[in-house]
Amino acid sequence: MIDPVCKMEVEVSDLKLDYNGKTYYFCSTDCLNEFRESPEKYINKKEELQRRVNIRIVYCRPCKYLDRALNLSKDLLSYFEEADVTLVQGNRGIFDVYVDGNLIFSRFKEGRFPESEEILKEVSKKIKENKEN
């Protein structure tokens, strides 16, 4: 972990603060207090938004695919803190998964439902790409 104030590498410790859904760790109480006073000074909003991955699961409500969509979203949210997952109701047997607007899985194209592991791999690739850019 990197202290957002002094940029030192720190271990997970009690010197932490939750801000906007993310936990930040600090090397000292001075850094913690400095961050607490003006967090926006230490967080690059554009950079934070670019690192997030937006996942959209479109599922057929009449087909009762909600449980499948919920299970997949639970796996994604449990595994990736950088993920924002949205469920969208559809119809006609749809079960599509999009990452940052790009279709990565379609039940119609594949002729089956996705395995969580294959979706997790695709999301991992996207997160890695985001971190490299």
TIVO-2410 file (N, C-alpha, C; in nm, 3 decimals):
# residues 133
REC num residu      c1      c2      c3 atome chaine
REC   1      M   0.084  -0.118   0.000     N      A
REC   1      M   0.000   0.000   0.000    CA      A
REC   1      M   0.089   0.125   0.000     C      A
REC   2      I   0.039   0.230  -0.061     N      A
REC   2      I   0.112   0.356  -0.067    CA      A
REC   2      I   0.036   0.462   0.012     C      A
REC   3      D   0.108   0.529   0.101     N      A
REC   3      D   0.051   0.640   0.176    CA      A
REC   3      D   0.022   0.752   0.074     C      A
REC   4      P  -0.103   0.800   0.064     N      A
REC   4      P  -0.135   0.900  -0.038    CA      A
REC   4      P  -0.071   1.037  -0.012     C      A
REC   5      V  -0.028   1.062   0.110     N      A
REC   5      V   0.030   1.192   0.143    CA      A
REC   5      V   0.179   1.196   0.112     C      A
REC   6      C   0.256   1.104   0.170     N      A
REC   6      C   0.402   1.108   0.153    CA      A
REC   6      C   0.452   1.009   0.048     C      A
REC   7      K   0.362   0.926  -0.003     N      A
REC   7      K   0.393   0.826  -0.107    CA      A
REC   7      K   0.485   0.714  -0.059     C      A
REC   8      M   0.499   0.699   0.073     N      A
REC   8      M   0.578   0.589   0.128    CA      A
REC   8      M   0.499   0.460   0.119     C      A
REC   9      E   0.570   0.348   0.104     N      A
REC   9      E   0.503   0.219   0.109    CA      A
REC   9      E   0.474   0.187   0.255     C      A
REC  10      V   0.350   0.145   0.282     N      A
REC  10      V   0.310   0.115   0.420    CA      A
REC  10      V   0.242  -0.020   0.426     C      A
REC  11      E   0.245  -0.079   0.544     N      A
REC  11      E   0.175  -0.204   0.570    CA      A
REC  11      E   0.031  -0.172   0.609     C      A
REC  12      V  -0.054  -0.270   0.600     N      A
REC  12      V  -0.191  -0.253   0.650    CA      A
REC  12      V  -0.181  -0.233   0.800     C      A
REC  13      S  -0.242  -0.125   0.850     N      A
REC  13      S  -0.230  -0.094   0.992    CA      A
REC  13      S  -0.357  -0.025   1.041     C      A
REC  14      D  -0.353   0.016   1.167     N      A
REC  14      D  -0.466   0.088   1.225    CA      A
REC  14      D  -0.472   0.232   1.177     C      A
REC  15      L  -0.363   0.282   1.119     N      A
REC  15      L  -0.361   0.418   1.067    CA      A
REC  15      L  -0.426   0.416   0.929     C      A
REC  16      K  -0.557   0.425   0.929     N      A
REC  16      K  -0.631   0.416   0.803    CA      A
REC  16      K  -0.753   0.506   0.809     C      A
REC  17      L  -0.806   0.534   0.690     N      A
REC  17      L  -0.924   0.618   0.680    CA      A
REC  17      L  -1.003   0.573   0.557     C      A
REC  18      D  -1.134   0.556   0.574     N      A
REC  18      D  -1.220   0.525   0.461    CA      A
REC  18      D  -1.269   0.656   0.402     C      A
REC  19      Y  -1.249   0.669   0.271     N      A
REC  19      Y  -1.290   0.791   0.202    CA      A
REC  19      Y  -1.348   0.753   0.066     C      A
REC  20      N  -1.471   0.793   0.040     N      A
REC  20      N  -1.539   0.763  -0.087    CA      A
REC  20      N  -1.535   0.616  -0.122     C      A
REC  21      G  -1.555   0.530  -0.023     N      A
REC  21      G  -1.562   0.387  -0.049    CA      A
REC  21      G  -1.429   0.317  -0.063     C      A
REC  22      K  -1.320   0.386  -0.038     N      A
REC  22      K  -1.188   0.325  -0.048    CA      A
REC  22      K  -1.114   0.347   0.083     C      A
REC  23      T  -1.037   0.247   0.125     N      A
REC  23      T  -0.959   0.258   0.248    CA      A
REC  23      T  -0.817   0.299   0.214     C      A
REC  24      Y  -0.770   0.405   0.279     N      A
REC  24      Y  -0.634   0.455   0.262    CA      A
REC  24      Y  -0.555   0.428   0.390     C      A
REC  25      Y  -0.429   0.386   0.374     N      A
REC  25      Y  -0.342   0.357   0.487    CA      A
REC  25      Y  -0.230   0.460   0.493     C      A
REC  26      F  -0.184   0.487   0.616     N      A
REC  26      F  -0.086   0.594   0.637    CA      A
REC  26      F   0.032   0.546   0.720     C      A
REC  27      C   0.145   0.614   0.699     N      A
REC  27      C   0.267   0.577   0.770    CA      A
REC  27      C   0.272   0.640   0.909     C      A
REC  28      S   0.199   0.750   0.929     N      A
REC  28      S   0.202   0.820   1.057    CA      A
REC  28      S   0.070   0.892   1.081     C      A
REC  29      T   0.051   0.934   1.205     N      A
REC  29      T  -0.070   1.011   1.237    CA      A
REC  29      T  -0.066   1.147   1.169     C      A
REC  30      D   0.055   1.201   1.148     N      A
REC  30      D   0.067   1.330   1.077    CA      A
REC  30      D   0.010   1.319   0.936     C      A
REC  31      C   0.049   1.213   0.865     N      A
REC  31      C  -0.003   1.194   0.728    CA      A
REC  31      C  -0.154   1.170   0.730     C      A
REC  32      L  -0.200   1.092   0.826     N      A
REC  32      L  -0.343   1.066   0.838    CA      A
REC  32      L  -0.420   1.196   0.860     C      A
REC  33      N  -0.372   1.280   0.952     N      A
REC  33      N  -0.439   1.406   0.982    CA      A
REC  33      N  -0.434   1.502   0.863     C      A
REC  34      E  -0.321   1.504   0.794     N      A
REC  34      E  -0.307   1.589   0.674    CA      A
REC  34      E  -0.410   1.549   0.568     C      A
REC  35      F  -0.423   1.419   0.546     N      A
REC  35      F  -0.520   1.368   0.449    CA      A
REC  35      F  -0.662   1.400   0.493     C      A
REC  36      R  -0.689   1.383   0.621     N      A
REC  36      R  -0.823   1.407   0.675    CA      A
REC  36      R  -0.865   1.553   0.653     C      A
REC  37      E  -0.769   1.646   0.664     N      A
REC  37      E  -0.800   1.788   0.646    CA      A
REC  37      E  -0.837   1.822   0.502     C      A
REC  38      S  -0.767   1.764   0.406     N      A
REC  38      S  -0.798   1.796   0.265    CA      A
REC  38      S  -0.767   1.678   0.174     C      A
REC  39      P  -0.854   1.577   0.175     N      A
REC  39      P  -0.829   1.457   0.095    CA      A
REC  39      P  -0.821   1.483  -0.055     C      A
REC  40      E  -0.899   1.581  -0.103     N      A
REC  40      E  -0.899   1.608  -0.247    CA      A
REC  40      E  -0.761   1.653  -0.298     C      A
REC  41      K  -0.681   1.703  -0.207     N      A
REC  41      K  -0.545   1.746  -0.243    CA      A
REC  41      K  -0.457   1.625  -0.280     C      A
REC  42      Y  -0.491   1.508  -0.227     N      A
REC  42      Y  -0.407   1.389  -0.245    CA      A
REC  42      Y  -0.467   1.283  -0.337     C      A
REC  43      I  -0.588   1.307  -0.381     N      A
REC  43      I  -0.653   1.208  -0.467    CA      A
REC  43      I  -0.679   1.271  -0.603     C      A
REC  44      N  -0.625   1.209  -0.704     N      A
REC  44      N  -0.647   1.254  -0.840    CA      A
REC  44      N  -0.777   1.192  -0.888     C      A
REC  45      K  -0.884   1.269  -0.893     N      A
REC  45      K  -1.017   1.217  -0.927    CA      A
REC  45      K  -1.018   1.153  -1.066     C      A
REC  46      K  -0.955   1.218  -1.163     N      A
REC  46      K  -0.954   1.165  -1.299    CA      A
REC  46      K  -0.885   1.029  -1.301     C      A
REC  47      E  -0.773   1.020  -1.232     N      A
REC  47      E  -0.699   0.894  -1.225    CA      A
REC  47      E  -0.781   0.785  -1.157     C      A
REC  48      E  -0.849   0.822  -1.048     N      A
REC  48      E  -0.933   0.726  -0.977    CA      A
REC  48      E  -1.044   0.674  -1.068     C      A
REC  49      L  -1.109   0.764  -1.142     N      A
REC  49      L  -1.218   0.722  -1.230    CA      A
REC  49      L  -1.168   0.635  -1.344     C      A
REC  50      Q  -1.049   0.667  -1.396     N      A
REC  50      Q  -0.995   0.588  -1.507    CA      A
REC  50      Q  -0.963   0.446  -1.463     C      A
REC  51      R  -0.926   0.427  -1.339     N      A
REC  51      R  -0.889   0.294  -1.292    CA      A
REC  51      R  -1.009   0.205  -1.264     C      A
REC  52      R  -1.125   0.263  -1.247     N      A
REC  52      R  -1.245   0.185  -1.220    CA      A
REC  52      R  -1.289   0.113  -1.346     C      A
REC  53      V  -1.345  -0.003  -1.328     N      A
REC  53      V  -1.397  -0.081  -1.440    CA      A
REC  53      V  -1.548  -0.088  -1.425     C      A
REC  54      N  -1.618  -0.053  -1.530     N      A
REC  54      N  -1.764  -0.055  -1.530    CA      A
REC  54      N  -1.812  -0.183  -1.597     C      A
REC  55      I  -1.885  -0.262  -1.522     N      A
REC  55      I  -1.936  -0.390  -1.572    CA      A
REC  55      I  -2.088  -0.381  -1.575     C      A
REC  56      R  -2.144  -0.419  -1.689     N      A
REC  56      R  -2.289  -0.418  -1.704    CA      A
REC  56      R  -2.333  -0.559  -1.742     C      A
REC  57      I  -2.424  -0.612  -1.664     N      A
REC  57      I  -2.481  -0.745  -1.691    CA      A
REC  57      I  -2.626  -0.724  -1.733     C      A
REC  58      V  -2.656  -0.760  -1.857     N      A
REC  58      V  -2.792  -0.749  -1.909    CA      A
REC  58      V  -2.852  -0.890  -1.905     C      A
REC  59      Y  -2.961  -0.906  -1.832     N      A
REC  59      Y  -3.019  -1.039  -1.812    CA      A
REC  59      Y  -3.168  -1.038  -1.847     C      A
REC  60      C  -3.218  -1.154  -1.883     N      A
REC  60      C  -3.360  -1.169  -1.918    CA      A
REC  60      C  -3.442  -1.185  -1.790     C      A
REC  61      R  -3.523  -1.083  -1.762     N      A
REC  61      R  -3.607  -1.090  -1.643    CA      A
REC  61      R  -3.718  -1.193  -1.657     C      A
REC  62      P  -3.792  -1.196  -1.770     N      A
REC  62      P  -3.899  -1.297  -1.783    CA      A
REC  62      P  -3.846  -1.441  -1.774     C      A
REC  63      C  -3.720  -1.461  -1.813     N      A
REC  63      C  -3.660  -1.595  -1.809    CA      A
REC  63      C  -3.610  -1.632  -1.670     C      A
REC  64      K  -3.621  -1.536  -1.578     N      A
REC  64      K  -3.576  -1.556  -1.439    CA      A
REC  64      K  -3.425  -1.578  -1.429     C      A
REC  65      Y  -3.348  -1.496  -1.505     N      A
REC  65      Y  -3.202  -1.503  -1.500    CA      A
REC  65      Y  -3.144  -1.411  -1.393     C      A
REC  66      L  -3.230  -1.349  -1.313     N      A
REC  66      L  -3.182  -1.257  -1.210    CA      A
REC  66      L  -3.084  -1.324  -1.115     C      A
REC  67      D  -3.113  -1.446  -1.070     N      A
REC  67      D  -3.023  -1.514  -0.976    CA      A
REC  67      D  -2.885  -1.534  -1.037     C      A
REC  68      R  -2.879  -1.570  -1.164     N      A
REC  68      R  -2.749  -1.586  -1.232    CA      A
REC  68      R  -2.674  -1.453  -1.234     C      A
REC  69      A  -2.746  -1.346  -1.267     N      A
REC  69      A  -2.684  -1.214  -1.273    CA      A
REC  69      A  -2.635  -1.170  -1.135     C      A
REC  70      L  -2.715  -1.196  -1.033     N      A
REC  70      L  -2.675  -1.160  -0.896    CA      A
REC  70      L  -2.553  -1.240  -0.851     C      A
REC  71      N  -2.549  -1.368  -0.882     N      A
REC  71      N  -2.434  -1.451  -0.843    CA      A
REC  71      N  -2.307  -1.402  -0.912     C      A
REC  72      L  -2.316  -1.371  -1.041     N      A
REC  72      L  -2.200  -1.321  -1.113    CA      A
REC  72      L  -2.156  -1.185  -1.057     C      A
REC  73      S  -2.252  -1.098  -1.030     N      A
REC  73      S  -2.215  -0.966  -0.975    CA      A
REC  73      S  -2.153  -0.981  -0.837     C      A
REC  74      K  -2.201  -1.073  -0.758     N      A
REC  74      K  -2.142  -1.099  -0.625    CA      A
REC  74      K  -1.997  -1.144  -0.639     C      A
REC  75      D  -1.971  -1.235  -0.732     N      A
REC  75      D  -1.834  -1.281  -0.755    CA      A
REC  75      D  -1.745  -1.165  -0.799     C      A
REC  76      L  -1.794  -1.082  -0.889     N      A
REC  76      L  -1.716  -0.969  -0.939    CA      A
REC  76      L  -1.686  -0.869  -0.828     C      A
REC  77      L  -1.787  -0.834  -0.750     N      A
REC  77      L  -1.768  -0.736  -0.643    CA      A
REC  77      L  -1.681  -0.791  -0.530     C      A
REC  78      S  -1.686  -0.921  -0.507     N      A
REC  78      S  -1.602  -0.982  -0.404    CA      A
REC  78      S  -1.456  -0.984  -0.446     C      A
REC  79      Y  -1.433  -0.999  -0.574     N      A
REC  79      Y  -1.297  -1.017  -0.625    CA      A
REC  79      Y  -1.229  -0.886  -0.661     C      A
REC  80      F  -1.304  -0.788  -0.711     N      A
REC  80      F  -1.245  -0.663  -0.760    CA      A
REC  80      F  -1.301  -0.543  -0.685     C      A
REC  81      E  -1.213  -0.471  -0.616     N      A
REC  81      E  -1.259  -0.348  -0.552    CA      A
REC  81      E  -1.271  -0.235  -0.654     C      A
REC  82      E  -1.209  -0.252  -0.773     N      A
REC  82      E  -1.212  -0.149  -0.877    CA      A
REC  82      E  -1.335  -0.159  -0.965     C      A
REC  83      A  -1.426  -0.249  -0.935     N      A
REC  83      A  -1.539  -0.274  -1.025    CA      A
REC  83      A  -1.667  -0.206  -0.978     C      A
REC  84      D  -1.735  -0.148  -1.074     N      A
REC  84      D  -1.871  -0.099  -1.054    CA      A
REC  84      D  -1.959  -0.190  -1.139     C      A
REC  85      V  -2.054  -0.257  -1.076     N      A
REC  85      V  -2.138  -0.354  -1.147    CA      A
REC  85      V  -2.282  -0.303  -1.152     C      A
REC  86      T  -2.338  -0.306  -1.272     N      A
REC  86      T  -2.476  -0.264  -1.293    CA      A
REC  86      T  -2.554  -0.379  -1.355     C      A
REC  87      L  -2.672  -0.405  -1.301     N      A
REC  87      L  -2.761  -0.506  -1.359    CA      A
REC  87      L  -2.870  -0.434  -1.438     C      A
REC  88      V  -2.893  -0.482  -1.560     N      A
REC  88      V  -2.993  -0.421  -1.648    CA      A
REC  88      V  -3.092  -0.529  -1.690     C      A
REC  89      Q  -3.220  -0.502  -1.670     N      A
REC  89      Q  -3.323  -0.597  -1.709    CA      A
REC  89      Q  -3.340  -0.597  -1.860     C      A
REC  90      G  -3.351  -0.717  -1.915     N      A
REC  90      G  -3.375  -0.732  -2.057    CA      A
REC  90      G  -3.482  -0.838  -2.078     C      A
REC  91      N  -3.489  -0.889  -2.201     N      A
REC  91      N  -3.585  -0.995  -2.231    CA      A
REC  91      N  -3.530  -1.082  -2.343     C      A
REC  92      R  -3.611  -1.171  -2.394     N      A
REC  92      R  -3.577  -1.259  -2.506    CA      A
REC  92      R  -3.453  -1.344  -2.483     C      A
REC  93      G  -3.434  -1.387  -2.360     N      A
REC  93      G  -3.326  -1.480  -2.330    CA      A
REC  93      G  -3.188  -1.421  -2.321     C      A
REC  94      I  -3.179  -1.289  -2.314     N      A
REC  94      I  -3.048  -1.223  -2.313    CA      A
REC  94      I  -2.973  -1.249  -2.183     C      A
REC  95      F  -2.844  -1.267  -2.196     N      A
REC  95      F  -2.752  -1.267  -2.082    CA      A
REC  95      F  -2.617  -1.223  -2.138     C      A
REC  96      D  -2.594  -1.092  -2.138     N      A
REC  96      D  -2.473  -1.033  -2.194    CA      A
REC  96      D  -2.394  -0.965  -2.083     C      A
REC  97      V  -2.262  -0.967  -2.097     N      A
REC  97      V  -2.174  -0.901  -2.001    CA      A
REC  97      V  -2.086  -0.803  -2.078     C      A
REC  98      Y  -2.087  -0.679  -2.032     N      A
REC  98      Y  -2.006  -0.573  -2.093    CA      A
REC  98      Y  -1.905  -0.522  -1.992     C      A
REC  99      V  -1.784  -0.494  -2.038     N      A
REC  99      V  -1.683  -0.430  -1.955    CA      A
REC  99      V  -1.645  -0.300  -2.025     C      A
REC 100      D  -1.665  -0.190  -1.956     N      A
REC 100      D  -1.640  -0.057  -2.011    CA      A
REC 100      D  -1.705  -0.040  -2.148     C      A
REC 101      G  -1.827  -0.089  -2.162     N      A
REC 101      G  -1.903  -0.073  -2.284    CA      A
REC 101      G  -1.875  -0.175  -2.393     C      A
REC 102      N  -1.776  -0.262  -2.372     N      A
REC 102      N  -1.742  -0.364  -2.471    CA      A
REC 102      N  -1.801  -0.498  -2.432     C      A
REC 103      L  -1.871  -0.561  -2.526     N      A
REC 103      L  -1.930  -0.692  -2.502    CA      A
REC 103      L  -1.820  -0.796  -2.486     C      A
REC 104      I  -1.817  -0.863  -2.370     N      A
REC 104      I  -1.716  -0.968  -2.350    CA      A
REC 104      I  -1.778  -1.107  -2.345     C      A
REC 105      F  -1.910  -1.111  -2.326     N      A
REC 105      F  -1.977  -1.242  -2.328    CA      A
REC 105      F  -2.122  -1.223  -2.369     C      A
REC 106      S  -2.167  -1.310  -2.460     N      A
REC 106      S  -2.307  -1.310  -2.503    CA      A
REC 106      S  -2.358  -1.454  -2.502     C      A
REC 107      R  -2.465  -1.476  -2.430     N      A
REC 107      R  -2.525  -1.609  -2.426    CA      A
REC 107      R  -2.569  -1.653  -2.566     C      A
REC 108      F  -2.618  -1.560  -2.646     N      A
REC 108      F  -2.659  -1.596  -2.782    CA      A
REC 108      F  -2.540  -1.639  -2.867     C      A
REC 109      K  -2.430  -1.568  -2.858     N      A
REC 109      K  -2.311  -1.602  -2.938    CA      A
REC 109      K  -2.248  -1.733  -2.893     C      A
REC 110      E  -2.240  -1.752  -2.761     N      A
REC 110      E  -2.171  -1.869  -2.706    CA      A
REC 110      E  -2.262  -1.991  -2.693     C      A
REC 111      G  -2.392  -1.968  -2.688     N      A
REC 111      G  -2.486  -2.079  -2.673    CA      A
REC 111      G  -2.489  -2.138  -2.534     C      A
REC 112      R  -2.443  -2.061  -2.436     N      A
REC 112      R  -2.437  -2.107  -2.297    CA      A
REC 112      R  -2.426  -1.985  -2.206     C      A
REC 113      F  -2.435  -2.011  -2.076     N      A
REC 113      F  -2.412  -1.905  -1.978    CA      A
REC 113      F  -2.262  -1.897  -1.948     C      A
REC 114      P  -2.215  -1.781  -1.903     N      A
REC 114      P  -2.073  -1.769  -1.872    CA      A
REC 114      P  -2.038  -1.837  -1.740     C      A
REC 115      E  -1.915  -1.883  -1.732     N      A
REC 115      E  -1.859  -1.929  -1.605    CA      A
REC 115      E  -1.800  -1.806  -1.537     C      A
REC 116      S  -1.814  -1.797  -1.406     N      A
REC 116      S  -1.758  -1.682  -1.334    CA      A
REC 116      S  -1.610  -1.663  -1.362     C      A
REC 117      E  -1.536  -1.774  -1.367     N      A
REC 117      E  -1.391  -1.766  -1.386    CA      A
REC 117      E  -1.354  -1.697  -1.516     C      A
REC 118      E  -1.426  -1.725  -1.624     N      A
REC 118      E  -1.392  -1.663  -1.751    CA      A
REC 118      E  -1.422  -1.513  -1.750     C      A
REC 119      I  -1.527  -1.473  -1.681     N      A
REC 119      I  -1.558  -1.330  -1.671    CA      A
REC 119      I  -1.454  -1.262  -1.581     C      A
REC 120      L  -1.416  -1.328  -1.472     N      A
REC 120      L  -1.313  -1.272  -1.383    CA      A
REC 120      L  -1.183  -1.250  -1.459     C      A
REC 121      K  -1.145  -1.343  -1.547     N      A
REC 121      K  -1.023  -1.329  -1.627    CA      A
REC 121      K  -1.030  -1.207  -1.718     C      A
REC 122      E  -1.143  -1.190  -1.785     N      A
REC 122      E  -1.159  -1.076  -1.876    CA      A
REC 122      E  -1.153  -0.944  -1.800     C      A
REC 123      V  -1.216  -0.939  -1.685     N      A
REC 123      V  -1.213  -0.817  -1.604    CA      A
REC 123      V  -1.071  -0.791  -1.554     C      A
REC 124      S  -1.000  -0.896  -1.515     N      A
REC 124      S  -0.860  -0.881  -1.472    CA      A
REC 124      S  -0.776  -0.819  -1.583     C      A
REC 125      K  -0.796  -0.865  -1.706     N      A
REC 125      K  -0.723  -0.810  -1.820    CA      A
REC 125      K  -0.749  -0.660  -1.834     C      A
REC 126      K  -0.875  -0.622  -1.822     N      A
REC 126      K  -0.913  -0.481  -1.837    CA      A
REC 126      K  -0.853  -0.397  -1.726     C      A
REC 127      I  -0.853  -0.446  -1.605     N      A
REC 127      I  -0.795  -0.372  -1.493    CA      A
REC 127      I  -0.645  -0.356  -1.514     C      A
REC 128      K  -0.580  -0.461  -1.562     N      A
REC 128      K  -0.437  -0.453  -1.589    CA      A
REC 128      K  -0.408  -0.349  -1.697     C      A
REC 129      E  -0.489  -0.347  -1.803     N      A
REC 129      E  -0.474  -0.246  -1.909    CA      A
REC 129      E  -0.489  -0.106  -1.852     C      A
REC 130      N  -0.589  -0.086  -1.767     N      A
REC 130      N  -0.612   0.046  -1.708    CA      A
REC 130      N  -0.495   0.092  -1.623     C      A
REC 131      K  -0.433   0.000  -1.551     N      A
REC 131      K  -0.320   0.036  -1.465    CA      A
REC 131      K  -0.196   0.068  -1.547     C      A
REC 132      E  -0.182   0.004  -1.664     N      A
REC 132      E  -0.066   0.029  -1.750    CA      A
REC 132      E  -0.077   0.162  -1.823     C      A
REC 133      N  -0.198   0.210  -1.842     N      A
REC 133      N  -0.218   0.336  -1.916    CA      A
REC 133      N  -0.214   0.456  -1.826     C      A
***
